[in-house]
Amino acid sequence: MCAQANTQIEEDQIPLVSIIVLAYNHLDYTKQCIDSLYKYTSHINFELILINNGSSDGTEEYFCSLPNAIKISFPKNIGVDKAINYGFRMAQGKYTLNLSNDIIVTYHWLDNLIQCAQSDEKIGMVVPVCGASSNNQQVDLNYHSLGEMQQLAKEYNTSNPNLWEERMKLVTYTCLFRTQVQKAMGGFDEEFNPGAYDDDAISFRIRRAGYRLILAKDTYVHHFGSVTFNAEYAKNNLAQRNLNLFYSKFGVHPWQASFIDFNVVNLFEYDGQSDRNILGIGMSCGSTLLQIKNRCRSKGGRNIKIFYLSGQDVNMMELRSVCETCIHAENSELLHYFGEKLYDYIVVESETDMLENIQSIFHNLGSLLKEGGQLVCTTANEELNKLIQSSLADAGLTLTKAQKTYFCFTKSRIMKD
């Protein structure tokens, strides 16, 4: 085991960022990761914490050869979460960043992530996009070599607040945390060790603590894709075990709670105006409405507020984290709780064939829509579709766009008594 670096830092030398790199074998990937880190991040004051998680391929010797870094080496693999948390506890920077060893960083990557985090003290974590991810975090830059990737990323990585998307959860192949937040969380929940749904869990914990999760779509890094963890993921039915664990802790399914219905999102038209209100009714956790808010922001809109009438109490904790106001009540109470303002976007997420008093519900929804506002719903059959169209027509709405079973209505005139 190589000698450890001095972990005590003088107060005037506290780094801006503590970067933790965890490696379990795959030395070739680790070297590419570290080389890119030094090349594209050397202008930023960071401390580097290197963790060898029981590698047997020369990773420990390689880490020992790197100057000015804190080195931690475990004789055997103790699991991703436990190993990363060891580094998290040592972090002394204002921000903490975990960097998977199958990532190659790029021009301005960390500058952009820091700029995003510094824009709002309520941002708890920031993740860049990459070419290999789930959760709608992937972007295809269409390159054929790492050299070409770096040139494209240099053009792509221009800080742009319009491209900062708030999300319900984030996949953390690399992630910038506010250090006080990750320490308050105790890092990753080690009950999920060695991994799987651990990033879901920390996302939900941070958001429920009142912080925002941001996908920085203005920042690209190259991700080879789960190089280190694939073998661990398949062992002992780990994914199902941890999915059950997540559900027992949070009471919701992580993928269902964070599901974005892009059929709905893509039907709306966005004009970039500020001070917009979004109203939803149904039984979701609000991810689709949050993405509508992101689309408004991508066009330059600001002060976009979400309101939700929920038919399911278990989703209220998630809704509270993204909504201005959310109420668990019957649809018949819509006007009582949400009738004091008008809305620019209304989403009916309820299964319309399961709704009672459907004519009254849709007439009331239409009355809450601003002139020029839009409403999207689904219909199960033609008969129901005609009934909904008739009810909305009475409130001044006409069908303007349709795709499969999704229908978008626009209010083209103000109804007068």
N, C-alpha and C positions, 0 to 999 in steps of 0.2 A: 504494500500500500504506500502510495506516495505521500510526502509530507503535506500537511494541511496548511492552507493560506491563513493568515491572521484575519479573523472575522470581525475584529473590532475596528470601526471606522470613526475617525474624528468627526465631530459635529459639522465642521465646515467642509468636510469631504463626503457628506452623505450623497449617494448617487441619486439621479432622477429615476432610474429604472433598475430593478433587480431582475436579471434574466436567468431563468432556470432551464437548463438543457438536460433532459433525462435520456439515457441511452441503455439499451439492452441488446448487445451485439449489433450487427449491421454497421460495422465501422466505416464502410465506404460511404454510406448515407450520412453518418455523423460528421465525417470530415467535410463533406460538401456543405452541410448545414453550418458548421463552425466557420468555414472559410467565407461563406456568404455573410455571416454575421459580422465578422471583422471588416469585411470589405464595405458593407453598406450601412454600418451602424457605428463606426469608430468615432464619428463627430458628436455622438451623444454620450453623456456621462452615465455609464451603466456599470454595475457590478455583475460578474458572471459566476454563476453557481453551477458547477458541473457534477452530475450524479451518475455514477456507474452502477447500474442495478444488476450486479452479478454477471457481467459479461465475461466471455471466455475467448474473445477474438482480438485482444490487444487494445480494447477501448480504454482500460485503466491506464495502460502505459501511454497512450495517446493523450489522455487528459492530463497526466502528470507532466507531459512535455509542454503544456500550454502555460505561459506566464500570467501573472496577475489575475488568477482565478481562484475561487474557493472550490476545492475538490472533495467530493464525498464518494466513498466506494463501499458497496455492500458485497459481502462474499457470495451471496446468492440473491436471486430475484425476490424482492419482498412485495412486489405488486406496484402498479403504476401510482395508485393514489397515495399509498404510504410513502413511497419514494419522493414524489413531488412535494408532498406536505412537509417532508424533512427540509427541503429547500425553501419552501414558503415560510416556514418558521424562522429561517435565517435571514430572510429578505429585509433589507434596510432602506430600500428606495421608496420614493413616494408612490411609485407604481411597481407592480410585480407582473412579470410576463413569463408564462410557461411556453417553451418552444420545443415542439416535438422534433426529434432528430431526423424525421423524414420531410422536413420543411427546408426550402431554400428561400431566403429572404431577398428583398429587392430594393431598388432605389426608393428612398423616402418612405419606406414601409412604416418604420417606427415613428418617424416625425408625424405622419398622418394619424396614426393611432393615438399618439399623445395629444395632438391638437384636438382630436375628437373628445378625448377624456377630459381635457382641460376646459372644454366649452360649457360643461355643466357638472357641478359637484354631485348631482344625483345620477350620473352615469357610473355604474359600478363595474362594467366590463365591456370591452370592445374587441371584436374579432374581424379580421380582414376576410375577403373572399379568396377563393382558390379554384383550381380546376378539378379537384377530386374531393367532394363532400356530399353529405346528405343535407336535409333541412333547407333546401333552396339557398345554399350558400356558395354554389359553384358558378363560375363564369368561364366561358370558353374563349380564350385568347387565340386559339388556333395557331400554335407554334410547333415547330418540329425539332427544336434543339433548345438547350438551356440558354445558350447565347442569344438566340432569337427571343426567348422568353424574357430575358432581362431588358432587351431593347423595347419590347412591347410594354412591359411593366413600367419602364421609365416614362413612357408616354401616358400610360393609364393612371399612374399614381399621382394624381393631382388632387390635393385636398379640396373637397366640395361638400359642405354641410347638407346640400340637397340630397346627397346620396347616403346619408346616415340613416339607416332603417332601424327603428325600434322593433324588437322581436320578443316573443314569449319565452324562447329558449335559444341557445346557441351551441353549436358543436365547437369544441375548444381545441382544435389541432394546434392553434397558437392563439393566445388570448391575453390581452392586457387588462389586469385587474387594478383597481384602486387598492393599494396595499392595506389600508385600514379596513377595507371591506373584506378582503380575503382572510385577513387575520381574525376579524369578527366572526366570520363563518367557520373558522378553524380549517380553512382550506377545503379540499374535496372530502366528502363524507366517506370515511374509510370502511364503512359497512358495505360499500359497493366494491371494495378492493377485490381483485386487481383492476377492475374497470367495468365499463358497460353501464350506461345510464348514470354514470357519475357526473358527466357534464350537464345532463338534464337536471339532476338534483341540485347542483350548485347554481344553475340558472334560476330555478324556481325559488331557491332560498334567497338569493340576492334580490330577485324581483319582489318577493313577498316582504322583504325587509325595507322596501321603499325605493330601491334603486332601479335604474333603467339598463337594459341590455341593448347594445348597439352593434349591428352588422355594418361595418365600414365598407360600403360598396365602392368607395373611391380608392381602395387599397388592395393590391393583388400580391399574393405570395404563391410559390409553387409548392404543391403538396403531392408527394409520391403516392400517398394513400395507405394509412394503417400498416406501415411496414413492420413496426415493432409489435403491434398488439394483435395481429390476425390470429396467431396461434393460441394466445391466451383466451381470445374471445370464444373460441370453439370448445374450450375445455369445460367439462362438468355442467353443461347446459347453462353457462354463466348468464347469457342474455336473458333467458326466461326467469332465472332466479332473481336477477336484479330488476327486471321489469316488475315482478311481483313485489319486490322490496320497495320500489318507487311508489307503486300504487298504495301500499300500506302506509307510507309516510305522507303522501300528498293527497290521496283520495281521488286522483284523476289519472287518466292514461296520458303519458307525456306526448305521444304523437297525436292523439285525438285533440288534446288541449291546445296544441300548437299548430293544428292543421289550418292551412290557408286555402280557401276555395278560390282559385284564380279564375274560375268561370264567372264568379261574381265580380271580382276585382276588375277583370278586363272588360266587362260590359259597361262600366261607368265611363263617362267622359270627364276629364280633369282640366281645369282652366288656370290653375296656379293662383287662384284668389285666396286670400287669408280670411281668418275668422269664419271657418266652416264648422258646421255641426253635423255629426254622423249619428244616426239612431239605428239600433239593431233590436230585433225581438227574436227570441228563440232559446236554444239550450246550449250554445257554444260558450267557449271561454273568451271569445272576442278577437281571435287571431286574424280573421278575415277583415274585420273592421279596422284593426290596427294596420293592416297592409293597405287599406284604402287611405288611411291617414298618411302612410309612407308615400303613396302615389301623389297625394296632394302636396306633400313636402318636396317631392322630386321635381315638381313643376314650379317650386318657389313659394308655395303657400305656407303660412305660419298660423299659430294659434288654432290648431285643428282639434276639436273636442269630440270625444266619443261618449255616447249615452246608450244604456242597454236595459231592456225589460227582459228579465230572465225567468224562464219557467223551471229552472233547476237550481236548487240552493247550493249544491255541491260545487258549482262553478263560480260562486260569488267571490271567493278569495282571489282567483285569477282576474276576474272582471274588475275588481276594485283596483288592481295594480295598473290598469290601462285606461280606465274610464273616468270621466269627470263625475258622472253619476250612474249608478247601476242599482236596480231594484229587483228583488225577487217577488213577483206578484202575478196575478192572473192578467191575461190580455185585456179583459174588460176594464182594467184599471189604468190602461194606457194614458188616457187623457188626464186622469187625476194626477199622475206622477210626471208626465212629460208634455202636458198640454200648454205650458206657459211660454214655449219658444217654438220657432220653426227650424226645420232641418234641411240641409242641402243634399244629403244622401241618406236613404233609408234602406236597410237590408232586412228582409223577412227570411230568417234562417229556419223558422219553424216549418215542419212538413205541412203544407197548406191543406192536404186532404184530411189532416187530423185536427184542424182548427174548428171550433164552434163559432157560430155567429160570424161567418167569414165575410159576409157583406158589410156588417157593421165595422169589423176590424179594419178592412181595407178602406172603407170610406173615411174612418178616423185617421188612418195613416196618411191618406191623400190630403186630408185637411191640415196635417202638420208639415207638409212639404212646402218649401219656398217656391216662388215662381221661378221656373227654370231648373228646379231641383229634380232629382232622379230617384226612383225606387226600383229595386231588383228583388224578384222572388222566383220561386220555382212552382210549377204546377204539374200535378200527376196525370191529368187527362184533359181532353179538349173541353169537356163540359165545365170543369172547374176553371179552366182558363177563361172561358167566356164570362163566367160569373164574376171573376176577379176583374176582368177588363171593364165590365159594366159598372161595378162598384167604384173603380178608380175613375172612370169617365165622369161619374156624378161629382167627383171631387176635382175635376179639371185635368186629369192625366190621360195621356195617350201612349199607346205602345210605340216605342221608337227603335227597339233593337231586340233581337231574340237569337238564342243559340241553344239548340237541343231543347231541354226543358227549362231553360233560364230565360227570363223575360225582364226587359228594362222599360220602365215607363217614365215619361217626363211631364212635368207640370208646365203647361204652356200658357195658362191664363189663371188669373185670380178669380175664384168663385165669389160672387156677391150674393148677399141675402135677397 
